[in-house]
Structures are given as C-alpha cells and as structure tokens.
Amino acid sequence: MNPLDDLPGAIRQAHARLQPHLRETPLDDSVALSQITGARVWLKLENLQPTGSFKVRGALNRLLLLPSKQLQRGVVAASSGNHGAAVAYGLQKLGGRGLVFVPEGASSTKLEAIRRHGAEVRVFGKSGDDTELYARQYADAHGLPYISPYNDPEVIAGQGTIGLEIARQGPEPLDALFVTVGGGGMIAGIASYLKSVSPQTRVVGCQPENDAAMWASIQAGRIVSIRAKPTLSDGSAGGVEPGAITFELCRRWVDHWVTVSEAEIRRAMQLFLEVQHQLLEGAAGVALAGFLQQAERYRGQSVGVVICGANISLQTLRKILP
C-alpha cells in the first residue's frame, strides 16, 4: 500500500519500526518562554537526536525497509548536511554503505558528521537543487536506491513520528505548532498525524525570508524556483524538487505560513541559548522566530515549537552571539 493512502497509519508503523533504534525526544515545558510570551510553550527537542537533527527519523525509516544486500551494495543521498549525517548514521547502524553528495559551501561541521559515521562525501553543485538532481541521476545510472531528504513517502512517515510523539506526550492538545519548512517532509508528516488526532491544532509553517521556496510555491499554486539569498537556516535552504509530493501535502495540511528575517532568526537563537542552555542551529531558530513574531495572537494558548536541530558550527555560533 502507498503510505500516502493512510499517512497517519504509516507514521504509526514507522514509530514502531524506529523505537529499537532511536530515543523519544522530550516535549519540554519551557517556563522561561512561557513567561516571556504569555503562552504555554512546549519545545519538541529534536536537537537531542543522536545526529543532532530530526532528519534521522526519515532516513532511518527508509533504510530499515531496504534489504540487507541492498544496504551492503550502497545507497545515494543528497544533503546540505543533516540528512547526509542521518543516512550515514543509519547505514552505520545497519551495516550498509553510502555516498552523500553535498553542495559547495556546505557546513564543515555537518560534513564532518557525515564522514564520522562512515559515508563517503562528494561535492557537486552550487545549490541544493543542483546537488539533488545530480544525486538522483547518479543513483539511477548506478542502480542504487536514492534516499531523498523529503520527497519520499517513507521518509515523510518517519519524520511524521514527531507529531505522534507530541500527541502522546502533551498533557492536552496543542492550539498551535510551529515547524520550520525546507522541502516540506517534516511538516507534512507532523501535520497529517496531528490533524488526524487533534484537528483543532493549527499547524504553522515557518521559513526564512531569504529562502522561502515552499511558501512561494504555495502562493503560486505550483512548485516554483526562487532566487534565494544566504540564510542562517542552512538546514532548510534550497528549492522544492519538481514534482515533490510534499507540495500538495503542505497545501492540504498547513494552516498558516510565516516568514522571518535573518535578524529575527538571530534573536530567537540568542534567546534559546540564554534561557534553554542548549545548542540549536539556524533552521531551529526559524520556527522559534516564527512563534515569537506571532506570539501575541497566541497569548493564553498552548503552543509547540519543533527545535529541529543543533548542528551549528563554531564560526556561525560566534556570528549570532551578541
């Protein structure tokens, strides 16, 4: 059965599949952010995953469905860093081999994480779009599975397990959940599950003003290319792949969209470091910045923010510190 025919069901299956391999991350009741904003704020701490990012959920779910002989022969991925580290981590766990293509200028911290888990890294393309297209072509030409960062039903189901955990962990249904959007796999999975158990929860997609390809596509009613500018949110940077299944899922399930400036991302990251005493990367700062921008309208309500990753380089960390 196509997982998209029953995505909440596929997410439940993915959660059972992943349980022996991954921890359930906390849903933290943030006293400080609640006092600052007047909402009751819950933080889903995906920055505490073994690879420092939510991406491990989708990548590992996809890898667990491949035969062991195929894993040993090898898989191909494209990534700005976090997805590549997730694929490499999964392959290391399962005894497989992998090749990860990355764009020029990818974070050195994230490249080190990919290599640390044993995958081969090759650089191709100036943008994530170019890298993804080439990696798919390479995989097809060599008869190897391509592990997409978002454009795959089983990857979406794996990432959607965040929504299942939030629904189980919270003392009450959330009024709203803020999620950073890149290719749309995480928010598509989370939203589809939450809407099945808590239809009143408002799912808010957050993107940086400098690189908001999915929001531009939603506005246009079709997948479009944009001229992106540099952003602290390197984990969400890049366009939406032509024909991506996440586009229609986002149109269907995401209730509201916000875009945030680089200054807002920086301030959100500084605040999180100050009051939560944990690392976060720029992509995680986008969701928190989106909530802070909209906080007044959610005063007195229960609001969740997905802190999607912690993989920030020392160089970038120095830039955001006051």
C-alpha positions in Angstrom: 0.0 0.0 0.0 1.2 3.5 -0.7 1.9 5.2 2.6 0.2 8.3 1.3 -3.1 6.5 1.2 -3.0 6.3 5.0 -0.2 8.6 6.2 -1.2 8.5 9.9 -1.2 4.7 9.7 2.2 4.7 8.0 3.5 7.0 10.8 2.4 4.6 13.5 4.2 1.8 11.7 7.3 3.9 11.3 7.3 4.7 15.0 7.2 1.1 15.9 10.0 0.4 13.4 12.2 3.2 14.8 11.7 2.5 18.5 14.5 0.0 18.9 16.9 2.4 17.2 16.0 6.0 18.4 15.1 7.7 21.6 11.9 9.5 22.1 12.9 13.2 22.4 11.4 15.3 25.2 8.5 17.7 24.8 9.8 20.3 27.2 7.5 22.7 29.1 9.6 26.0 28.7 8.9 28.1 31.8 11.1 30.9 30.5 9.5 31.2 27.1 6.0 30.9 28.6 6.7 33.8 30.9 8.2 35.9 28.1 5.3 35.3 25.6 2.2 34.7 27.8 1.6 31.4 26.0 2.2 28.0 27.5 5.2 26.9 25.3 6.3 23.4 24.6 9.6 22.6 22.9 10.0 19.3 20.9 13.7 18.8 21.3 14.9 17.1 18.1 18.2 18.8 18.7 18.8 15.9 21.2 18.7 13.2 18.5 21.9 11.1 18.1 22.7 13.0 14.9 21.6 16.4 16.3 18.7 16.6 13.9 15.2 15.3 13.2 16.4 14.0 9.9 17.5 10.7 11.3 13.8 9.7 11.7 13.0 9.8 8.0 16.3 8.5 6.7 16.4 5.5 9.1 12.8 4.6 8.5 13.6 4.4 4.7 16.8 2.4 5.2 15.1 -0.1 7.5 12.8 -1.0 4.6 15.7 -1.9 2.3 17.0 -5.5 2.0 20.3 -6.0 3.8 22.0 -6.9 0.4 20.9 -3.6 -1.0 22.3 -1.8 2.0 25.6 -3.5 1.6 25.8 -2.6 -2.1 25.2 1.0 -1.2 22.7 3.9 -1.3 23.0 7.5 -2.5 21.8 10.7 -0.9 22.0 14.5 -1.4 22.2 16.8 1.6 23.3 20.2 2.9 24.4 18.2 6.0 21.8 16.9 8.4 20.1 14.4 6.0 23.5 13.1 5.0 24.5 12.6 8.6 21.2 10.8 9.2 21.7 8.5 6.3 25.3 7.8 7.3 24.2 7.1 10.9 21.5 4.7 9.7 24.0 2.9 7.4 26.5 2.5 10.2 23.8 1.0 12.5 22.6 -1.4 9.8 25.9 -2.3 8.2 25.4 -0.6 4.9 27.4 1.7 2.6 26.6 5.1 1.3 27.6 8.0 -0.9 26.4 11.5 0.0 26.5 14.4 -2.4 26.7 17.9 -0.9 26.6 21.4 -2.4 29.6 23.7 -2.4 29.8 25.7 0.8 28.1 23.1 3.0 28.7 23.4 6.7 32.1 21.9 7.6 30.5 20.8 11.0 27.8 18.8 9.1 30.3 17.3 6.6 32.4 16.1 9.5 29.4 14.4 11.0 28.7 12.5 7.7 32.2 11.3 7.5 32.3 10.4 11.2 29.5 7.9 10.6 31.4 6.3 7.7 29.7 7.6 4.5 31.7 8.9 1.5 31.2 12.6 0.7 31.4 14.2 -2.7 30.8 17.8 -3.5 28.7 18.8 -6.5 26.6 21.9 -7.4 26.4 25.4 -6.1 22.9 24.9 -4.8 20.9 22.1 -3.1 18.7 21.9 -6.2 21.6 21.1 -8.4 23.0 18.6 -5.9 19.7 16.7 -5.5 19.2 16.4 -9.3 22.7 15.1 -9.9 22.5 12.6 -7.0 19.2 11.2 -8.3 20.8 10.8 -11.8 23.9 9.2 -10.3 21.7 6.7 -8.3 19.7 5.8 -11.4 22.8 5.4 -13.5 24.4 3.0 -11.0 21.3 1.1 -10.0 21.4 2.3 -6.4 18.5 3.5 -4.1 18.3 7.3 -3.7 17.3 8.3 -0.2 15.5 11.6 -0.6 15.7 14.2 2.3 11.9 14.8 2.0 10.4 13.6 -1.4 9.6 10.0 -0.3 6.5 8.7 1.5 8.5 6.6 3.9 10.8 9.5 4.8 7.8 11.7 5.4 6.3 8.9 7.6 9.5 8.7 9.6 9.6 12.4 10.1 5.9 12.4 11.0 6.6 10.4 14.1 7.5 13.7 15.7 3.7 14.5 15.5 2.8 11.1 17.0 5.1 11.7 20.0 3.9 15.3 20.5 0.3 14.0 20.6 1.2 11.3 23.2 3.5 13.5 25.3 1.4 16.6 25.7 -1.0 16.9 28.7 -3.5 18.4 26.3 -3.8 19.0 22.6 -1.8 22.0 21.3 -3.6 25.1 20.0 -0.7 25.6 17.5 2.5 24.1 16.4 5.3 26.0 14.7 7.6 24.0 12.3 10.4 25.0 10.1 9.9 24.1 6.4 12.5 23.3 3.8 11.4 20.6 1.4 8.3 20.1 3.5 8.7 16.5 4.6 8.8 17.1 8.3 5.8 19.4 8.4 3.8 17.2 6.0 4.2 14.2 8.2 3.7 16.0 11.5 0.6 17.9 10.3 -1.1 14.8 8.7 -0.8 12.9 12.0 -1.8 15.8 14.3 -4.8 16.6 12.2 -6.0 13.0 12.5 -6.0 13.1 16.3 -6.3 16.8 17.1 -7.9 18.6 14.1 -8.2 21.9 16.0 -4.4 22.2 16.3 -3.2 25.0 14.0 0.0 24.0 12.1 2.2 26.9 11.2 4.9 26.6 8.5 8.0 28.9 9.1 10.6 29.9 6.5 13.4 32.5 6.3 12.5 35.5 4.1 15.8 34.9 2.3 14.9 31.3 1.2 11.2 30.6 1.2 10.7 28.3 -1.8 7.8 26.3 -0.4 5.9 29.4 0.6 6.5 31.0 -2.8 5.2 27.7 -4.4 2.1 27.7 -2.1 1.3 31.3 -3.1 1.8 30.5 -6.8 -0.3 27.3 -6.7 2.6 25.3 -8.2 6.2 24.5 -7.5 8.3 27.4 -8.5 12.0 28.3 -8.3 13.2 31.4 -6.4 16.4 33.4 -6.2 17.5 32.6 -2.7 19.8 34.7 -0.5 22.2 33.5 2.2 20.5 32.5 5.4 21.4 31.3 8.9 18.9 28.5 8.2 21.2 26.4 6.0 19.3 23.2 7.1 16.2 24.4 5.4 17.8 26.1 2.4 17.2 25.1 -1.2 14.3 24.8 -3.6 11.5 22.3 -3.8 12.2 19.4 -6.1 9.9 19.4 -9.3 7.0 17.1 -8.7 7.7 16.8 -5.0 4.8 15.0 -3.2 5.3 17.4 -0.2 3.8 20.3 -2.1 0.3 19.0 -2.1 0.6 17.7 1.4 1.7 21.1 2.6 -1.2 22.8 0.7 -3.6 20.4 2.4 -2.4 20.3 6.0 -0.5 23.5 6.8 -2.9 26.2 8.2 -0.7 29.3 8.2 2.7 30.4 6.9 5.1 33.0 8.3 8.5 34.2 7.1 11.1 35.6 9.3 14.1 37.9 8.8 17.7 37.0 9.5 17.6 39.4 12.4 14.6 37.6 13.9 16.3 34.2 13.4 19.4 35.5 15.2 17.4 37.0 18.1 15.4 33.7 18.5 18.6 31.7 18.6 20.2 34.0 21.2 17.1 33.8 23.4 17.0 30.0 23.2 20.7 29.7 24.1 20.1 32.1 27.0 17.0 30.5 28.5 17.2 26.9 27.5 21.0 26.4 27.7 21.1 24.1 24.7 22.5 24.4 21.2 20.3 24.9 18.2 21.0 25.6 14.5 19.6 28.2 12.3 16.8 26.0 11.0 15.5 25.5 14.5 15.8 29.2 15.1 13.3 29.8 12.2 10.4 28.0 14.0 11.1 29.8 17.2 11.4 33.1 15.4 8.1 32.4 13.7 6.4 31.8 17.0 7.9 34.9 18.6 6.8 37.0 15.7 3.2 35.7 16.2 3.2 35.3 20.0 0.7 38.0 20.8 -2.1 36.2 18.9 -1.4 33.0 20.9 -1.3 34.6 24.4 -3.0 32.2 26.9 -2.9 29.3 24.5 -0.8 26.1 24.4 1.8 26.3 21.7 4.5 23.9 20.5 7.7 24.7 18.6 9.8 22.0 17.0 13.5 22.6 17.7 14.6 20.6 14.7 18.4 20.5 15.1 21.5 21.5 17.0 24.2 21.2 14.3 25.7 24.7 14.3 29.4 25.4 13.5 31.5 27.4 15.9 32.0 30.0 13.2 28.2 30.5 12.9 27.7 30.4 16.6 30.2 33.3 17.0 28.3 35.3 14.4 25.0 35.1 16.3 26.3 35.8 19.8 25.9 39.4 20.9 
